[in-house]
Amino acid sequence: MSLRSNRIAEQMKKELGDIITRKLKDPRVGFVTVTDVEVTGDLQQAVVYISALGNDREREDTLKGLQKASGFIRTEIGHRIRLRRTPEISFEFDSSVEYGNKIDALLRSLNDE
């Protein structure tokens, strides 16, 4: 990733957190944390990695709600960040959070023994 796309990804991450918590009114979207944003070098695509609280069904509903609102979110990003073209946004769950929690649990169980 280039320096520019890194900068834009960081700026998008900050703005996305604000947009999702303050502007989005979809009842399916629960408590969401934007963990990372990856923007392609040509600034056409952005993958937003999220973590969400709840069981599997609630998390899937959250993802569906975010994907449904991606047009609105993209428009909001376009107003906040000055770019010629705002990247297409797609959402994915960040598995690294769960992986980290699993490793943490394993280390705790070893420590307890």
N, CA, C and O of each residue as an XYZ file, in Angstrom:
452
protein
N       0.839     -1.188      0.000
C       0.000      0.000      0.000
C       0.881      1.246      0.000
O       1.909      1.295      0.675
N       0.470      2.233     -0.753
C       1.244      3.459     -0.833
C       0.982      4.327      0.390
O       0.046      4.086      1.153
N       1.812      5.324      0.560
C       1.674      6.237      1.692
C       0.332      6.960      1.641
O      -0.324      7.144      2.666
N      -0.068      7.366      0.439
C      -1.332      8.092      0.284
C      -2.529      7.212      0.643
O      -3.432      7.643      1.359
N      -2.529      5.976      0.139
C      -3.654      5.088      0.460
C      -3.673      4.735      1.942
O      -4.747      4.549      2.515
N      -2.499      4.641      2.575
C      -2.429      4.430      4.022
C      -3.055      5.601      4.774
O      -3.824      5.410      5.716
N      -2.714      6.814      4.342
C      -3.245      8.015      4.986
C      -4.762      8.083      4.850
O      -5.471      8.406      5.804
N      -5.245      7.775      3.658
C      -6.683      7.807      3.409
C      -7.385      6.721      4.215
O      -8.472      6.942      4.748
N      -6.762      5.546      4.304
C      -7.341      4.452      5.087
C      -7.483      4.855      6.554
O      -8.512      4.585      7.173
N      -6.458      5.498      7.111
C      -6.518      5.941      8.506
C      -7.602      6.996      8.707
O      -8.331      6.970      9.698
N      -7.699      7.914      7.765
C      -8.712      8.958      7.854
C     -10.112      8.347      7.742
O     -11.028      8.739      8.466
N     -10.268      7.392      6.837
C     -11.557      6.713      6.681
C     -11.930      5.950      7.943
O     -13.091      5.947      8.352
N     -10.948      5.305      8.557
C     -11.197      4.537      9.784
C     -11.768      5.436     10.871
O     -12.720      5.070     11.560
N     -11.175      6.614     11.017
C     -11.630      7.565     12.021
C     -13.056      8.041     11.720
O     -13.909      8.078     12.607
N     -13.296      8.398     10.475
C     -14.613      8.912     10.082
C     -15.684      7.822     10.133
O     -16.819      8.088     10.529
N     -15.334      6.607      9.740
C     -16.302      5.507      9.744
C     -16.820      5.216     11.145
O     -18.010      4.963     11.335
N     -15.924      5.252     12.125
C     -16.346      5.043     13.506
C     -17.405      6.056     13.912
O     -18.402      5.708     14.544
N     -17.183      7.302     13.545
C     -18.122      8.373     13.870
C     -19.442      8.197     13.114
O     -20.515      8.339     13.701
N     -19.370      7.892     11.830
C     -20.579      7.744     11.007
C     -21.434      6.583     11.511
O     -22.650      6.721     11.651
N     -20.804      5.443     11.783
C     -21.560      4.256     12.194
C     -22.223      4.470     13.554
O     -23.369      4.064     13.751
N     -21.521      5.099     14.488
C     -22.101      5.267     15.822
C     -23.095      6.419     15.895
O     -24.054      6.347     16.663
N     -22.893      7.472     15.123
C     -23.747      8.656     15.269
C     -24.827      8.801     14.204
O     -25.939      9.225     14.518
N     -24.531      8.463     12.965
C     -25.439      8.763     11.853
C     -26.318      7.590     11.429
O     -27.425      7.790     10.928
N     -25.829      6.367     11.627
C     -26.539      5.192     11.139
C     -27.687      4.836     12.077
O     -27.485      4.657     13.278
N     -28.892      4.735     11.523
C     -30.072      4.482     12.347
C     -30.630      3.067     12.179
O     -31.702      2.766     12.705
N     -29.927      2.203     11.459
C     -30.404      0.842     11.215
C     -30.429      0.053     12.529
O     -29.394     -0.071     13.183
N     -31.591     -0.485     12.928
C     -31.674     -1.228     14.201
C     -30.875     -2.529     14.192
O     -30.564     -3.067     15.254
N     -30.536     -3.044     12.995
C     -29.743     -4.280     12.919
C     -28.305     -4.056     13.326
O     -27.634     -4.979     13.786
N     -27.827     -2.834     13.158
C     -26.418     -2.539     13.446
C     -26.253     -2.329     14.941
O     -26.741     -1.352     15.508
N     -25.556     -3.264     15.565
C     -25.327     -3.189     17.001
C     -24.063     -2.397     17.311
O     -23.722     -1.445     16.610
N     -23.376     -2.807     18.374
C     -22.138     -2.143     18.769
C     -21.017     -2.611     17.854
O     -20.616     -3.774     17.894
N     -20.513     -1.697     17.029
C     -19.510     -2.029     16.014
C     -18.234     -1.248     16.271
O     -18.273     -0.063     16.601
N     -17.104     -1.922     16.116
C     -15.809     -1.263     16.174
C     -15.115     -1.455     14.833
O     -14.991     -2.579     14.347
N     -14.665     -0.359     14.241
C     -13.895     -0.442     12.999
C     -12.455     -0.729     13.400
O     -11.790      0.111     14.006
N     -11.978     -1.926     13.054
C     -10.627     -2.310     13.478
C      -9.557     -1.931     12.464
O      -8.419     -1.644     12.835
N      -9.926     -1.931     11.167
C      -8.938     -1.599     10.142
C      -9.639     -1.248      8.836
O     -10.772     -1.665      8.597
N      -8.965     -0.489      8.005
C      -9.450     -0.175      6.658
C      -8.287     -0.375      5.701
O      -7.192      0.141      5.925
N      -8.528     -1.128      4.633
C      -7.516     -1.312      3.598
C      -8.036     -0.686      2.311
O      -9.106     -1.047      1.821
N      -7.271      0.250      1.771
C      -7.643      0.929      0.535
C      -6.673      0.490     -0.552
O      -5.463      0.448     -0.331
N      -7.209      0.162     -1.734
C      -6.342     -0.247     -2.842
C      -5.501      0.943     -3.297
O      -5.846      2.097     -3.039
N      -4.403      0.649     -3.969
C      -3.485      1.687     -4.424
C      -4.124      2.717     -5.343
O      -3.727      3.882     -5.346
N      -5.137      2.281     -6.142
C      -5.809      3.223     -7.050
C      -6.980      3.954     -6.372
O      -7.686      4.733     -7.011
N      -7.173      3.696     -5.082
C      -8.205      4.348     -4.260
C      -9.632      4.071     -4.753
O     -10.537      4.871     -4.515
N      -9.829      2.951     -5.430
C     -11.156      2.601     -5.947
C     -11.949      1.719     -4.988
O     -13.179      1.779     -4.962
N     -11.260      0.911     -4.210
C     -11.907     -0.045     -3.304
C     -11.388      0.137     -1.889
O     -10.214      0.439     -1.676
N     -12.282     -0.053     -0.926
C     -11.886     -0.031      0.480
C     -12.577     -1.190      1.187
O     -13.793     -1.353      1.091
N     -11.788     -1.993      1.898
C     -12.347     -3.070      2.706
C     -12.271     -2.601      4.153
O     -11.201     -2.271      4.664
N     -13.437     -2.580      4.804
C     -13.523     -2.128      6.189
C     -13.671     -3.368      7.070
O     -14.629     -4.130      6.935
N     -12.705     -3.556      7.975
C     -12.748     -4.689      8.892
C     -13.395     -4.231     10.187
O     -13.016     -3.214     10.768
N     -14.399     -5.020     10.632
C     -15.138     -4.633     11.835
C     -15.155     -5.778     12.840
O     -14.961     -6.940     12.484
N     -15.389     -5.432     14.086
C     -15.740     -6.426     15.098
C     -17.053     -5.951     15.697
O     -17.280     -4.751     15.851
N     -17.916     -6.903     16.034
C     -19.236     -6.560     16.554
C     -19.562     -7.470     17.727
O     -19.143     -8.626     17.769
N     -20.312     -6.933     18.675
C     -20.734     -7.721     19.822
C     -22.010     -8.481     19.478
O     -22.754     -8.091     18.579
N     -22.255     -9.570     20.203
C     -23.477    -10.340     20.014
C     -23.199    -11.757     19.547
O     -22.055    -12.131     19.290
N     -24.267    -12.539     19.444
C     -24.116    -13.913     18.950
C     -23.958    -13.891     17.429
O     -23.973    -12.827     16.810
N     -23.810    -15.066     16.841
C     -23.541    -15.147     15.393
C     -24.641    -14.498     14.559
O     -24.355    -13.806     13.582
N     -25.909    -14.723     14.945
C     -27.016    -14.166     14.173
C     -27.021    -12.637     14.245
O     -27.227    -11.965     13.234
N     -26.796    -12.096     15.437
C     -26.754    -10.634     15.605
C     -25.593    -10.029     14.821
O     -25.720     -8.952     14.239
N     -24.473    -10.723     14.813
C     -23.305    -10.231     14.068
C     -23.577    -10.241     12.567
O     -23.198     -9.309     11.859
N     -24.236    -11.299     12.080
C     -24.593    -11.365     10.654
C     -25.567    -10.255     10.291
O     -25.461     -9.651      9.223
N     -26.536     -9.983     11.200
C     -27.491     -8.896     10.971
C     -26.763     -7.554     10.904
O     -27.091     -6.702     10.079
N     -25.779     -7.377     11.775
C     -24.985     -6.145     11.774
C     -24.274     -5.982     10.438
O     -24.280     -4.897      9.857
N     -23.661     -7.061      9.949
C     -22.946     -7.015      8.668
C     -23.905     -6.692      7.527
O     -23.580     -5.889      6.653
N     -25.094     -7.316      7.528
C     -26.097     -7.043      6.495
C     -26.550     -5.587      6.547
O     -26.714     -4.943      5.511
N     -26.750     -5.073      7.762
C     -27.154     -3.678      7.918
C     -26.107     -2.718      7.387
O     -26.439     -1.728      6.734
N     -24.842     -3.008      7.664
C     -23.758     -2.150      7.176
C     -23.646     -2.218      5.654
O     -23.433     -1.198      4.998
N     -23.788     -3.415      5.095
C     -23.706     -3.548      3.642
C     -24.868     -2.819      2.972
O     -24.697     -2.216      1.912
N     -26.041     -2.875      3.584
C     -27.209     -2.187      3.039
C     -26.994     -0.668      3.069
O     -27.439      0.048      2.171
N     -26.307     -0.187      4.112
C     -26.086      1.251      4.278
C     -24.789      1.725      3.637
O     -24.412      2.884      3.815
N     -24.095      0.862      2.895
C     -22.777      1.236      2.363
C     -22.846      2.444      1.430
O     -21.905      3.236      1.389
N     -23.933      2.603      0.685
C     -24.090      3.774     -0.187
C     -24.159      5.054      0.615
O     -23.503      6.041      0.284
N     -24.965      5.036      1.686
C     -25.076      6.192      2.581
C     -23.732      6.496      3.237
O     -23.309      7.650      3.308
N     -23.072      5.447      3.714
C     -21.772      5.608      4.385
C     -20.747      6.179      3.406
O     -19.957      7.052      3.765
N     -20.765      5.682      2.171
C     -19.828      6.178      1.146
C     -20.069      7.663      0.870
O     -19.121      8.435      0.722
N     -21.346      8.057      0.803
C     -21.679      9.465      0.591
C     -21.161     10.324      1.737
O     -20.592     11.393      1.511
N     -21.359      9.855      2.968
C     -20.873     10.587      4.144
C     -19.349     10.733      4.109
O     -18.813     11.806      4.389
N     -18.656      9.640      3.760
C     -17.187      9.679      3.647
C     -16.795     10.704      2.593
O     -15.855     11.473      2.792
N     -17.513     10.718      1.470
C     -17.231     11.663      0.387
C     -17.360     13.105      0.825
O     -16.608     13.962      0.362
N     -18.313     13.390      1.721
C     -18.477     14.754      2.228
C     -17.363     15.139      3.199
O     -16.960     16.300      3.265
N     -16.870     14.154      3.953
C     -15.886     14.435      5.000
C     -14.448     14.430      4.513
O     -13.615     15.181      5.022
N     -14.151     13.587      3.530
C     -12.782     13.487      3.005
C     -12.796     13.982      1.569
O     -13.579     13.496      0.753
N     -11.958     14.920      1.259
C     -11.911     15.480     -0.097
C     -11.115     14.561     -1.024
O      -9.885     14.533     -0.998
N     -11.856     13.811     -1.846
C     -11.242     12.940     -2.839
C     -11.979     13.124     -4.157
O     -13.159     13.474     -4.177
N     -11.282     12.889     -5.242
C     -11.944     12.970     -6.541
C     -13.029     11.906     -6.650
O     -14.147     12.181     -7.087
N     -12.677     10.676     -6.242
C     -13.650      9.581     -6.217
C     -13.573      8.897     -4.865
O     -12.491      8.544     -4.397
N     -14.717      8.715     -4.248
C     -14.760      8.005     -2.968
C     -14.723      6.499     -3.258
O     -15.450      6.020     -4.129
N     -13.886      5.757     -2.540
C     -13.776      4.315     -2.800
C     -15.084      3.565     -2.546
O     -15.882      3.956     -1.694
N     -15.289      2.483     -3.300
C     -16.396      1.561     -3.019
C     -16.069      0.886     -1.689
O     -14.927      0.490     -1.456
N     -17.067      0.757     -0.819
C     -16.823      0.216      0.519
C     -17.457     -1.158      0.652
O     -18.620     -1.358      0.303
N     -16.670     -2.108      1.164
C     -17.212     -3.417      1.530
C     -16.801     -3.713      2.969
O     -15.747     -3.274      3.429
N     -17.642     -4.457      3.665
C     -17.402     -4.753      5.078
C     -17.102     -6.231      5.267
O     -17.702     -7.094      4.625
N     -16.153     -6.504      6.169
C     -15.809     -7.884      6.528
C     -15.532     -7.934      8.015
O     -15.106     -6.948      8.618
N     -15.782     -9.111      8.608
C     -15.445     -9.276     10.020
C     -13.942     -9.434     10.169
O     -13.290    -10.081      9.348
N     -13.402     -8.846     11.211
C     -11.977     -8.955     11.507
C     -11.781    -10.176     12.397
O     -12.129    -10.161     13.578
N     -11.229    -11.216     11.825
C     -11.047    -12.461     12.579
C      -9.865    -12.375     13.543
O      -9.734    -13.224     14.424
N      -9.009    -11.377     13.397
C      -7.829    -11.279     14.261
C      -8.214    -11.022     15.719
O      -7.484    -11.426     16.623
N      -9.345    -10.358     15.963
C      -9.787    -10.093     17.336
C     -10.143    -11.409     18.021
O      -9.717    -11.665     19.147
N     -10.932    -12.246     17.330
C     -11.298    -13.554     17.883
C     -10.063    -14.427     18.068
O      -9.927    -15.124     19.073
N      -9.170    -14.381     17.091
C      -7.944    -15.171     17.166
C      -7.118    -14.748     18.385
O      -6.593    -15.595     19.107
N      -7.007    -13.452     18.605
C      -6.277    -12.930     19.764
C      -6.920    -13.359     21.069
O      -6.222    -13.719     22.017
N      -8.250    -13.325     21.127
C      -8.965    -13.750     22.334
C      -8.750    -15.236     22.603
O      -8.620    -15.656     23.753
N      -8.715    -16.032     21.522
C      -8.496    -17.474     21.670
C      -7.096    -17.754     22.221
O      -6.931    -18.584     23.114
N      -6.099    -17.062     21.687
C      -4.718    -17.221     22.173
C      -4.618    -16.777     23.623
O      -3.959    -17.425     24.436
N      -5.282    -15.658     23.944
C      -5.282    -15.155     25.319
C      -5.880    -16.178     26.281
O      -5.345    -16.403     27.366
N      -6.995    -16.798     25.878
C      -7.653    -17.814     26.712
C      -6.746    -19.023     26.902
O      -6.662    -19.575     28.000
N      -6.060    -19.439     25.821
C      -5.134    -20.567     25.915
C      -3.972    -20.262     26.873
O      -3.587    -21.107     27.681
N      -3.425    -19.057     26.774
C      -2.328    -18.669     27.656
C      -2.777    -18.602     29.105
O      -2.033    -18.999     30.002
N      -3.976    -18.109     29.345
C      -4.516    -18.058     30.712
C      -4.703    -19.453     31.282
O      -4.401    -19.700     32.449
N      -5.211    -20.383     30.439
C      -5.430    -21.757     30.926
C      -4.091    -22.437     31.239
O      -3.999    -23.215     32.189
N      -3.061    -22.148     30.451
C      -1.733    -22.706     30.730
C      -1.163    -22.101     32.016
O      -0.503    -22.782     32.800
N      -1.429    -20.833     32.210
C      -0.922    -20.133     33.394
C      -1.598    -20.639     34.670
O      -0.975    -20.685     35.731
N      -2.877    -21.017     34.563
C      -3.621    -21.500     35.723
C      -3.168    -22.893     36.167
O      -3.307    -23.253     37.336
N      -2.633    -23.662     35.239
C      -2.243    -25.048     35.550
C      -0.984    -25.155     36.333
O      -0.551    -26.261     36.656
